[in-house]
Amino acid sequence: MFEISFPELVILAVVALLVLGPERLPRAARFAGLWVRKARAQWHSVKSEMEREIALEDMRRSMDEARQTMQEMNAAVMRREAEANAATSPPDKSASPPDSSAP
């Protein structure tokens, strides 16, 4: 995250010791550590929530695609059944037979 080398860290510690003094430095370090832990925990919480939302959206998208595929397959099956029924059903008896006396 932050790139702090060892010499920079030593300089930071010396400045903190000079500014805060040896009495307040441990308390300030604990306080800083507490806030760093809280920030990391919050970041982890946000990150995991975003990952869950992304996974949920992917799942919804795949379910919608599967539902659409099933509807298309159902429509195709119904169309084939209707064609098969039309091909195997006897001709309509109420229709008049073709006129055979015509030349």
C-alpha positions in Angstrom: 0.0 0.0 0.0 2.5 2.6 1.2 6.1 2.1 0.3 8.1 3.2 3.3 11.7 2.0 3.4 13.5 1.2 6.6 15.5 4.5 6.7 12.3 6.5 6.3 10.7 4.5 9.1 13.7 5.3 11.4 13.5 9.0 10.6 9.7 8.9 11.3 10.3 7.2 14.6 13.0 9.7 15.7 10.7 12.7 14.7 7.8 11.1 16.6 10.0 10.6 19.7 11.2 14.2 19.6 7.7 15.7 19.1 5.8 13.5 21.5 8.4 12.6 24.0 9.1 9.2 25.6 6.0 9.4 27.8 3.3 9.9 25.2 4.9 7.9 22.3 3.7 4.4 23.4 0.1 5.7 23.8 0.2 7.5 20.5 1.5 4.3 18.8 -1.3 2.3 20.3 -3.8 4.9 19.2 -2.4 4.9 15.6 -2.4 1.1 15.6 -6.0 1.1 16.7 -7.0 3.4 13.8 -5.0 1.4 11.3 -6.8 -1.8 12.4 -10.2 -0.1 12.2 -9.4 1.2 8.7 -8.2 -2.3 7.6 -11.3 -3.9 9.0 -13.6 -1.4 7.3 -11.8 -1.9 4.0 -12.1 -5.6 4.3 -15.8 -5.3 5.1 -16.4 -3.1 2.0 -14.3 -5.4 -0.2 -16.2 -8.5 0.9 -19.5 -6.9 0.4 -18.6 -5.8 -3.1 -17.5 -9.3 -3.9 -20.8 -10.7 -2.6 -22.7 -8.2 -4.7 -20.7 -9.1 -7.8 -21.2 -12.8 -7.3 -24.9 -12.2 -6.7 -25.2 -10.2 -9.9 -23.4 -13.0 -11.9 -25.7 -15.6 -10.4 -28.8 -13.5 -11.4 -27.5 -13.0 -14.9 -26.8 -16.8 -15.3 -30.3 -17.6 -13.9 -31.9 -15.1 -16.4 -29.9 -16.7 -19.3 -31.0 -20.2 -18.2 -34.6 -19.1 -17.8 -34.6 -17.5 -21.3 -33.0 -20.7 -22.8 -35.7 -22.8 -21.1 -38.5 -20.6 -22.5 -37.0 -20.8 -26.0 -36.7 -24.6 -25.7 -40.3 -24.8 -24.4 -41.5 -22.7 -27.4 -39.6 -24.9 -29.8 -41.1 -28.1 -28.3 -44.6 -26.7 -28.4 -44.1 -25.7 -32.0 -42.9 -29.2 -33.0 -45.9 -30.8 -31.1 -48.3 -28.5 -32.9 -46.7 -29.4 -36.3 -46.8 -33.1 -35.5 -50.5 -32.8 -34.4 -51.3 -31.0 -37.6 -49.6 -33.6 -39.7 -51.2 -36.6 -38.0 -54.7 -35.2 -37.6 -57.4 -36.4 -40.0 -58.8 -33.8 -42.5 -61.7 -31.7 -41.3 -64.9 -33.6 -42.1 -67.0 -30.5 -42.2 -65.2 -29.3 -45.2 -66.8 -30.1 -48.5 -65.1 -32.7 -50.7 -63.4 -31.4 -53.8 -65.8 -31.3 -56.8 -64.9 -34.2 -59.1 -67.3 -33.2 -61.8 -65.2 -30.3 -62.8 -63.2 -30.9 -66.1 
